[in-house]
C-alpha cells in the first residue's frame, strides 16, 4: 500500500515539475528538458529528479546550469501549487 502511494506521489511530482519547467521557468537555457522519473524519500523530505536533456555536450551542460539556477524557484512554485491543490 505504501509503495503504491509513493508511486502516485512521484508521478504527481513528475507532472508538476514538468509543467513548471514548461510554463513558468523563463531561463532560456532550460529548453529541451524532459522529466523522466522522480524518486522521493519515504518521509518526503527529498526528491531526486531525473531528466533527459537534448543537444550536444555543451548545450546539455548549459541546460544543467540553468536547471540548478532554477531549483529554488521550482521548489517554491511546487510548494505553493501543492498547498492550493
PLY file of the C-alpha trace (Angstrom):
ply
format ascii 1.0
element vertex 85
property float x
property float y
property float z
element edge 84
property int vertex1
property int vertex2
end_header
0.00 0.00 0.00
2.74 2.48 0.93
4.68 1.67 -2.26
1.61 2.43 -4.37
1.19 5.77 -2.59
4.85 6.65 -3.23
4.40 5.85 -6.91
1.42 8.22 -7.05
3.36 10.95 -5.24
6.31 10.51 -7.61
4.06 10.66 -10.68
2.31 13.80 -9.41
5.65 15.49 -8.72
6.83 14.49 -12.20
3.75 16.14 -13.76
4.07 19.26 -11.58
7.78 19.75 -12.25
7.30 19.18 -15.98
4.57 21.83 -16.00
6.72 24.29 -14.04
9.63 23.79 -16.43
7.40 24.24 -19.44
5.21 27.14 -18.29
6.94 29.04 -15.50
10.74 28.83 -15.76
11.82 31.67 -18.04
15.54 30.82 -18.23
16.33 30.28 -21.93
18.90 27.61 -21.02
16.11 25.36 -19.74
14.73 24.20 -23.06
14.54 20.68 -24.40
14.24 19.11 -20.96
12.04 16.11 -20.23
11.47 14.86 -16.68
11.85 11.10 -16.94
11.47 9.99 -13.34
11.06 11.27 -9.79
12.16 9.36 -6.70
11.17 10.70 -3.29
12.41 9.73 0.13
9.87 7.84 2.27
9.49 10.87 4.57
9.04 13.18 1.52
11.89 15.47 2.57
13.93 14.81 -0.56
13.06 14.26 -4.20
15.56 13.21 -6.83
14.54 14.40 -10.30
15.82 12.57 -13.38
15.81 14.46 -16.67
16.65 13.91 -20.31
18.35 16.89 -21.93
18.53 17.33 -25.70
21.50 18.79 -27.56
25.23 18.33 -27.72
27.52 18.18 -24.71
27.92 21.97 -24.42
24.16 22.54 -24.64
23.50 19.87 -22.02
25.98 21.49 -19.64
24.32 24.90 -20.09
20.88 23.36 -19.58
22.02 21.69 -16.35
23.39 25.05 -15.14
20.01 26.59 -15.90
18.20 23.81 -14.03
20.43 24.26 -11.00
19.81 28.03 -11.11
16.04 27.42 -11.25
15.97 24.92 -8.36
14.84 27.35 -5.65
12.17 28.81 -7.92
10.84 25.33 -8.72
10.75 24.41 -5.04
8.70 27.50 -4.22
6.43 27.00 -7.23
5.80 23.38 -6.36
5.23 24.11 -2.68
2.69 26.84 -3.39
0.98 24.69 -6.01
0.70 21.66 -3.75
-0.85 23.71 -0.94
-3.56 25.15 -3.14
-4.45 21.90 -4.89
0 1
1 2
2 3
3 4
4 5
5 6
6 7
7 8
8 9
9 10
10 11
11 12
12 13
13 14
14 15
15 16
16 17
17 18
18 19
19 20
20 21
21 22
22 23
23 24
24 25
25 26
26 27
27 28
28 29
29 30
30 31
31 32
32 33
33 34
34 35
35 36
36 37
37 38
38 39
39 40
40 41
41 42
42 43
43 44
44 45
45 46
46 47
47 48
48 49
49 50
50 51
51 52
52 53
53 54
54 55
55 56
56 57
57 58
58 59
59 60
60 61
61 62
62 63
63 64
64 65
65 66
66 67
67 68
68 69
69 70
70 71
71 72
72 73
73 74
74 75
75 76
76 77
77 78
78 79
79 80
80 81
81 82
82 83
83 84
